[in-house]
Amino acid sequence: MSSITREEPNYFGAGPAYLPTEVLQQAAQDLVNYHGANLGIGEISHRDKRAINVVDETKQKFIELYNIPDTHEVLFLQGGGHTGFSSIATNLLANFAKRTGKKGKGAYAVTGSWSAKAVEEAQRLGVDVEVLTNSKEVFGSYTDIQPFSEWKKPNPEETAYVYYCDNETVHGVEFPFIPQFDGIEVAADMSSNILSKQIDISKFGLIFAGAQKNVGLAGVTIYIIKKTLIEQLPEAELRELGIPVTPIAFHYPTAIKQNSLHNTLPIFTVQILNLVLAKLIKDGSLPEQEKRNDRKSSQLYQILDKHADFYNLPVAKGVRSEMNIVFTMKSPELEAKFLKEAEQANLTGLKGHRSVGGLRASLYNAITEKSATLLAEFVDKFATENK
């Protein structure tokens, strides 16, 4: 039988992303024999008390870490970001119809490829979409966020929700503010920066995140939703209004009523999430994690800025992501050399997204300060030797 130890990697991939070795080692044991059951966590029925406990424990850890008020619910669904694009649109339109008797529309801030995909999916489903800001149209590229005062302001009597992506994984843009609208709830995609910093949950109607970028494995999505956004109009009345009916597997009221277990939730994946959150709490919770993330990103940005004649940082300083640091060099050949030498130095996962190229270092929660320092030192050395 092979060992479950490994040489500690310095892996900066954007997702599926690096997880702490100690978490994976515990998960490996749980997969074979969970709490002495002589069955693995992936073999236990999702109706089993032990599986229900995993769901409850994980929910409670989210409540503790984010100080989630009683006004909000936590639930888990299968899927990832694309599931969120569709389920948010249909569930929140159905809720708006319940409250107002109208179909309503979705308002979107487009600041990168993921929020653009959310718009595409909403339109594909027949949602009336209003774009409040589009960085590509304003700046010619997804490299900045338009000042909030310049955004188009939606009509609360017609708008079911405002949607934005808090951190654009591909383009390395992160919001430095939380957009707020009188009379309209905000839904935020936090897939790549969930639990990376302290936030005020009360400012959000809904937060969702695919686990695989910052806190777990692919296959489960976290939703934190305000209770006033749960109730929905009956399906027959939704059809009369032209609102698409949500598939039952992604129907928030059903999921909440049945504790996220209406269908077979991937309990092993939730257990990974549970273990990651336990480690986060042990290591000082969000105040300490936020400080660590700031140190990691600041160190790398300082080196990149130091060699501004060698590295190009396309993102405006005020909206640079702490999670996904993107940069380019003068030629594809130089970038290829960078990647080759980085891999020789045990620094991997640094290739940029296929849609934009270049380089990207994802400094998610699990990335240690030691790994971040090794990367910063390599970036500094490479520039010095190749200018």
N, C-alpha and C positions, 0 to 999 in steps of 0.2 A: 504494500500500500504506500502510495507516495505521500510525502510530508505536506502539511498545510502551512509550512513556513515559506518565506520568500525573501529574497533581497529586496529591501525597501525601494520601490520605484519612485522616480521623480517624473510623474506623468501629468501632463498639462492639457489633456484632451478635453474637449468641450461637452462631451456627453454621448454615450455613457461615460461617466467620469470616474476618477480615482476614488476609492473608498478606503478608510483606515484598515490596515491589516488586522488589527485586533477585532474589529467588527466582523470582518470576513471569517476569521478563525472561529469566533463564537457562532456565527451563522452556519458555518460548515458542520459544527457539532450539532446544532439545532436541526439541520437538514437530515442528519442520520438518526439522532435520538434526542427528541425534544423533552426536556425535563424528566428523563427517566421513563418515558412512555413506551420505549422500544419501537417507536414510530417517529418518523421525521415530521417536522412542522409542515412540510409540503404534502404529507400524506393524511394529515388530520382533517376531518370534515370541517368546512367553514361554519357548520352549525354546532360544532363541539365547543364546550365551555372554554377549553384552552385557546381555541382560535378566537372566540369572542373576546377573551381577555387580552389577546394581542391587539385587537382593534381598539378596545377601551383604553389600554395603557398608552397606545400611540396617540390617540386623541387627547388624553390627559396631558401628555408631554407637550403637545402643541399648545394647549391652553396655558400651561405653565410658562413655556418659553416666550410666547407672545402676549401673555397676560390677557387672553381673549375674554372679553366681557360676556355676560349672560345673554346679550343681544344677538350673539352669533352662534352658529353651529359649525362643527367640523365633520366632514365626511370624506370617504375615500371611494374612488371609482376606478375601474379598469381603464387602461388607455394612457394617453399622454397629451401633448399640446394640441394636436388636431382634434382630439375628443373635446377639449375645452372650447375650441373655436365654435363648434356646432352646439354643444350642450348649453353654453352660456347664452347664445343667441335665442334658442328656442325656449329654454326655461324662463329667462327674464322677460321675453315678450309675453309668455303665458301669464306671468305674474302681473305685468303691467296691464294686461287685458282684464285680469281679475279686479284690479284696483280702479280701473278707469272705464272699462268697456270698450277700449280702443285697441287697434292693432299696435300702434306705436312703432318706433324705429330705433335702430342702434346707431349711436354716434361713436366714431373711432378717431383716435390719434394714430397716424401712420408715421412711425419713426425708424422703421427698419423692416427687414424681410419677414419677421414673425408677425408683426402687427398687420403687414400687408396681406399675409396669408389668412389672417383672421377675417379681414374684410372680404377677401375672395370667397371664403367659405360661407360667410353670412349672406352674401349676394347669391351664391349658388343655391342656398336654401330658400331664397325668396324674401329675405329680410330687406326692408327699406333702410338703406345705409346713408348716413351723413358723415362726411369726412371733415373733422374740425381743424386738422393741420396735417400736412404731408411734407415731411422733411425733404424728400427728393425734389418736390416741386419748388420749395422755398430756397433750398441751398444747392440744388443740383445733384445731391447725393445724400446718403444717410450718415451724415457726419456731425449733425448738430440737432438741437431741438428748438423750435421756434418759441420765443418768450410767450408765456401763458396769456399775457394781456393781448397778444395778437391772434390768438386762436378764435375761430368762429365759435360763437356761443349758441348752444342748442336750446330749443324751446322745451321747457319742462313738461308742458302739457302734451307734447308729441313724442318725447324721447323716453324710451324704457330704461336705457342705461348708457353710460359712456365707458368705452373700452380702451385700455392702453396697455402696452408691454413695458413693464418697469425696467427691464434690462434686455437689450437686444443682443443676443448671444453672437450672432454672425458679425454684426457691424461694430460691436464694442461700445454701444451707447447706453448710458444708464440715467434715469431721471433723477435730478437733484431736488425735485419737489413732487408733491402729490397733488394732481389736479383736482379741484373741488368745484362743484356746481350746485347752485341753489335748486333744491327740489329734484335732483337727479342723482341716483346712486352710481358709484364708480366701480367698475370691474377691472381688476389688474391681473395680467399674466406675470407671475413671479417665478417662472420655471427655473431660471438660471441664477436667481439671487434670493430664493426662499431661505429664511433663517440666517441670512448673512449679516443682518443689521437689525436694530430695534426699529419697530414701526408702531404707529398708533392704529390699531385695528378698527377703531370706531370711525375712522375716515373712509373706510371701504364698505361698499355693499357686498362685494365678493372678491376674494383672492383665490387664484388657482395656480397649481404648479405641478408639472410632471416631475417625478422624484429623481429621475436619472441624471440630472445635471448637477445638483448640489447636495442632495440628501439621501440618495438611495439608488435603487435599480429601476430599469424601465419596466413598465407594466402597471404602475399604480399612479394615480393623480390625486393630489390633495386639494380640497375645496374648503374654504372658510367663508360662510355666507350669512348675511344678516337674516334673522328670522322673518322679518317683514317681507322678504323677497321670495319666500318659499311657496306660499299658497298660490294655486293656479285656477284658471277658468276650466270648466269641464271640456273634454276633447271635442265634443260635438259643436260647442260654441266657438272653440278655437278655429275649427274648420270653417265655420261660417264667416269668421273674420279674416280668413286667409293666412292664419298663423300655422306654420308647420308643427305637427305633434312630435314631441320628443320621444325617441325610442325608450322603452321602459328601463333598459340597463343604464341609461344616463338621465333618468327622471329624478330630479333632486328630491321632491316630496317623498317618493317611494324609497329612495336610498336612505333618507333621514329617518323615516318611519321604521325601517328595518335595519338600522344601525350599520349601514353600508353593506349589508349582507343579503340583499334581495336575490342576487345571483352569486356565483362562486368567485369571490374576491381572491386574488393571489396572496394568500396569507403569508407565505414565505417572504414575498416582496415587502409586505407590510411589516413583518418582523425585522427585516433589514433596516427599514425606516425607524422602527422602534429602538433598535440598537444604536443607530447613528444619533438619534435624539438623546438617548441616555448618555452617550459619550459627550455630547455637546453640553448637557446639563452638568456633568461631572467636571468638565473643563472650564466652568465659569459662566455658562449660559450666554445669552446674546450680548451683554455688555462687553465681556471679554472677547467673544468671537468677533465682534465689530472692530475692536481695537487691533486684533491680530490681522484681520483682513485689510485694514487701513495700512498697517505697517508693511504687509506683503506687497500691496499694489503701489504704495508710495515709493518703496525702494526700487522697484522695476521702472516705474515712470521716471524717476530721477536719473537713472542710468540712460534710458532712452532719450530723454531731453538733453542730457549731457552730450550725447552724440547726435544732435539734431542734423548735423551735416551728413550723417551716414544712415540713420534710421528716419523713416517718415512715419509720423503718427497722424493719421487722417482725421481723428475725432477731435472736435473742439474741447479745450481743456475743461470747461465747466460741466461737460456731460460725459467725461471719460468713465468707462465702466471699471469698477473695482474687481469684477469677476472675470471679464473677458478683455484682455489687453491686446489690441490689434496693431500691427505695424508692418511696414514693407521696407524693401531695400531697392537699390538702383536697378537691379536686373534679376530676372528669374534664376540665372546661373548663380548669383551671389546668395540668393535665398536657398537654393538647393545645397550649396556648400554649407550654409548655416545649419540646415536641418541635418546634414550628414555628420558634421562635427558635433552638433548637439547630441545626436543619438550615441556617438562614440563616448560622449561624456555622461551617458545615462540620463539624458534629458529628452523626453519623448512627448509626442502628442502636440507638437508645436506648429503643424501645418495649418494654414488658414482654411476657412470653409471653401468648399469647391466652387461656390458661386462668386466668390470675391478674390480668392487667391491670397497671396501674402502669408503672413505669420500671425499666430494667435496663441497667447498664453492664458489659459483659464486657471485662475487662482481661487478655486472654490474652497469652501470651508475645510475640506479634508487635506488640502495642500498645506504641508507644514511650513513654518517659517524657515526651517533649514533648507527645504527644497526651493523655496522662493529665493533665498539668498544665493544658492548654487546657480540658479538661473540668471539672476542679476549679475553675478560675477562673470558668467560665461558671456552674456550679452556685452558687457564692458570689454572683456578680453577680445572678443571677436571683432568688435569695431576698431579697437586699437591696432590689431594685427592686419586688418584688411582695408584700411583707409588708403 
